[in-house]
Amino acid sequence: MYSKTPTRRYQLTLNFLKKVLPYSATILDLGVRNPFSEIMEQNGYIVINTEGEDLDLLPEIVKKHKVDAVTAFEIFEHLIAPFNVLKEIQSSKIITTIPLNLWFAKAYKSKTDMWDRHYHEFEDWQFDWLLEKSGWKIEATEKWTSPINKIGFRPILRKYTPRYYAVYATKINK
């Protein structure tokens, strides 16, 4: 039976998080509470989620809590202006993942949910540049594929083409 839970992606994301952030850290996780929020808590992190505010209109919401790090897992591609949110973050650490732009697939757009759409699908260098321009120094990165169990040309490409990009960055004090 096919599961909608992205267990492989969750495990890879958790492994990356554990490499760069100590257990018991307090995290502001951008986005509403979700299954990965619970996974982080089960692994010793203290997690505070945003409550569905439009971060394009209210980027200052990220200043509401004093935390050890901010996480944003598959969030920035949904924003029109992720630069504004990145500039407002006051925590010294950010751990984020984004889906990479795939040359063989169009940007994701849900047919049923008007909020579940990708305004951006970055190439890794574009996302690095966005982080650097908004005051962050990249400390570590990883990429991974997102294979699917289907037959065809695109499923074969998905086995070998990285789909997700994880970044750990620290705030540059200016």
C-alpha positions in Angstrom: 0.0 0.0 0.0 1.2 3.5 -0.9 1.8 5.9 2.0 1.5 9.6 1.7 4.0 10.1 4.6 7.4 11.0 3.1 9.3 8.8 5.5 12.6 8.8 3.5 12.6 12.6 3.2 11.7 12.9 6.9 14.6 10.6 7.9 17.1 12.4 5.7 16.0 15.8 7.0 16.2 14.5 10.6 19.7 13.2 10.0 20.8 16.5 8.6 19.2 18.4 11.6 21.0 16.1 14.1 24.3 16.8 12.5 24.0 20.6 12.8 21.9 21.2 15.9 22.2 19.8 19.4 19.4 17.9 21.1 17.2 20.0 23.4 17.6 23.1 21.2 14.5 25.3 21.0 13.3 25.7 17.4 11.0 28.0 15.7 9.7 25.9 12.8 8.2 28.0 10.1 4.8 26.6 9.0 1.9 25.1 10.9 2.4 22.1 13.2 2.9 19.0 11.1 4.1 15.4 11.4 7.7 16.5 11.2 7.2 18.9 14.1 6.3 15.8 16.2 9.3 13.9 14.9 11.6 16.7 16.0 10.0 16.7 19.4 10.4 12.9 19.7 14.1 13.4 19.0 14.6 15.8 21.9 14.0 19.2 20.3 11.6 21.8 21.7 9.5 23.0 18.8 7.3 26.1 18.3 5.5 26.5 15.1 4.1 29.5 13.4 0.3 29.5 13.1 -0.4 29.8 9.4 0.3 33.6 9.2 1.2 34.8 5.7 4.9 35.3 6.0 5.0 37.5 2.9 2.7 40.0 4.6 4.0 39.5 8.2 7.7 38.6 8.0 8.3 40.1 11.4 6.4 37.2 13.0 9.7 35.3 13.1 10.8 37.7 15.9 8.1 36.6 18.2 10.0 33.9 20.0 13.6 33.7 21.3 15.0 30.4 20.0 18.2 28.6 19.3 17.4 28.0 15.6 14.8 28.5 13.0 13.8 25.7 10.7 12.0 26.0 7.4 11.3 22.7 5.7 9.8 23.2 2.3 8.5 26.7 3.1 10.5 29.3 1.1 9.4 28.0 -2.2 5.8 29.0 -1.3 6.7 32.6 -0.5 6.8 35.5 -3.0 9.5 37.3 -1.1 11.5 34.8 1.1 14.3 37.5 1.4 12.1 39.5 3.7 11.6 36.6 6.2 15.2 35.7 6.0 16.3 39.3 6.9 13.9 39.4 9.9 15.1 36.2 11.6 17.1 37.0 14.7 18.2 33.5 15.6 21.9 32.8 14.8 21.1 29.5 13.0 18.8 28.4 10.3 18.2 24.9 8.9 16.1 24.7 5.8 15.2 22.5 3.0 13.8 23.3 -0.4 12.7 21.3 -3.4 15.1 22.0 -6.3 14.1 23.1 -9.7 13.9 20.0 -12.0 14.5 20.6 -15.7 12.1 17.8 -16.5 9.2 18.8 -14.4 7.1 22.0 -14.0 6.8 23.9 -10.7 4.4 22.2 -8.3 0.9 23.5 -8.2 -1.9 21.8 -6.3 -5.2 21.5 -8.2 -7.2 21.6 -5.0 -5.4 23.9 -2.5 -4.6 27.5 -3.6 -1.9 27.8 -0.9 -0.1 24.6 -1.8 1.8 26.0 -4.7 5.5 26.8 -5.4 6.2 30.3 -6.4 9.9 29.5 -6.5 11.7 26.3 -7.3 15.4 27.2 -6.9 18.6 25.9 -8.2 21.0 25.3 -5.4 23.2 28.3 -6.4 20.1 30.6 -6.4 19.1 29.6 -2.9 22.7 30.0 -1.7 22.7 33.5 -3.1 19.4 34.3 -1.5 20.7 33.2 1.9 24.0 35.1 1.5 22.3 38.3 0.3 19.9 38.2 3.3 22.8 37.9 5.8 23.5 34.2 6.2 26.8 32.2 5.9 26.3 28.7 4.6 28.0 26.2 6.9 26.7 22.8 5.5 24.6 21.5 2.6 23.2 18.2 1.4 21.1 17.0 -1.5 19.0 14.0 -2.0 16.8 12.4 -4.5 13.1 11.7 -4.3 12.5 8.4 -6.2 8.9 7.3 -6.9 7.6 3.9 -7.6 6.2 4.4 -11.1 7.3 3.4 -14.5 8.5 6.0 -17.1 11.2 8.4 -18.1 10.7 10.9 -15.3 10.6 8.3 -12.5 14.0 7.0 -13.8 15.4 10.6 -13.7 14.0 11.1 -10.2 16.2 8.1 -9.0 19.3 10.0 -10.0 18.5 13.7 -10.0 18.6 15.5 -6.6 15.2 16.9 -5.7 15.8 18.3 -2.2 18.4 20.7 -0.9 19.2 21.1 2.8 21.2 24.0 4.1 22.5 24.9 7.6 23.6 28.6 7.8 24.6 31.0 10.5 23.7 34.7 10.8 26.4 37.1 9.7 26.7 39.9 12.4 26.7 43.2 10.7 
